[in-house]
Amino acid sequence: MTDVRDARRKRLYYRSTYTGTKETDVLLGGFAARHLTDLDDQQLADYEKLLEIDDPRLYKWATSQETPPPEYDTSVLRLIQAFELVTD
């Protein structure tokens, strides 16, 4: 089971860093690097669902520029919204 979960996390990390726009790649790539290992199976499923959203809309939800529909307003989205990307 761990191998399956690790493969899933690797796939999600890759998808997080190649979303379509650089801003979203940086935000979600940083989030994924920091939080993917901490997410449980339901949270991973919620994150996968978020990654299926078109990039501009997802970025607006992640940066709290737009309110997401209730089915996307999950604990994972709130983690993304609270994530502080630290760059040097």
C-alpha positions in Angstrom: 0.0 0.0 0.0 2.9 2.4 0.8 4.2 1.9 -2.8 0.9 2.8 -4.2 0.6 5.9 -2.0 4.2 7.0 -2.8 3.5 6.6 -6.5 0.3 8.7 -6.1 2.2 11.4 -4.3 4.9 11.5 -6.9 2.3 11.8 -9.7 0.5 14.6 -7.7 3.8 16.4 -7.2 4.6 16.3 -10.9 1.1 17.6 -11.8 1.5 20.3 -9.2 4.6 21.7 -10.8 3.3 21.5 -14.4 -0.2 23.0 -14.2 -0.1 25.4 -17.1 1.0 28.8 -15.6 4.2 29.6 -13.8 2.4 31.2 -10.9 0.3 28.2 -10.2 3.3 25.9 -10.7 5.3 27.7 -8.1 2.4 27.9 -5.6 1.2 24.3 -5.9 4.7 22.9 -6.4 5.8 24.5 -3.1 2.7 23.4 -1.4 3.1 19.8 -2.7 6.7 19.6 -1.7 5.8 20.7 1.9 2.4 19.0 2.4 1.9 15.9 0.2 3.5 13.5 2.7 1.1 14.8 5.4 -2.1 14.3 3.5 -4.4 11.3 4.2 -6.1 9.4 1.4 -9.2 11.6 1.4 -7.1 14.7 1.3 -5.1 13.3 -1.6 -8.4 12.6 -3.4 -9.5 16.2 -2.8 -6.2 17.5 -4.0 -6.4 15.4 -7.2 -9.9 16.8 -7.8 -8.5 20.4 -7.4 -5.8 19.7 -10.0 -8.5 18.8 -12.5 -9.8 22.4 -12.4 -8.7 24.8 -15.1 -5.5 26.6 -14.0 -6.7 30.3 -13.9 -9.8 29.4 -11.8 -7.7 27.2 -9.4 -5.2 30.0 -8.9 -8.0 32.4 -8.0 -9.4 29.9 -5.5 -6.0 29.2 -4.1 -5.2 32.9 -3.6 -8.7 33.7 -2.3 -9.6 35.9 -5.2 -12.7 33.9 -5.9 -14.9 31.7 -3.7 -14.9 28.1 -4.8 -18.1 26.1 -5.1 -18.8 24.1 -1.9 -17.7 20.8 -3.3 -14.2 22.2 -3.8 -14.0 24.1 -0.5 -12.1 21.4 1.3 -9.5 21.2 4.1 -6.9 20.9 1.3 -7.9 24.1 -0.4 -7.8 25.9 2.9 -4.3 24.5 3.5 -3.3 25.8 0.1 -4.8 29.2 0.9 -2.9 29.3 4.2 0.4 28.2 2.6 3.1 30.8 2.7 5.6 30.3 -0.1 9.0 31.3 1.1 11.4 32.2 -1.7 14.9 33.6 -1.4 
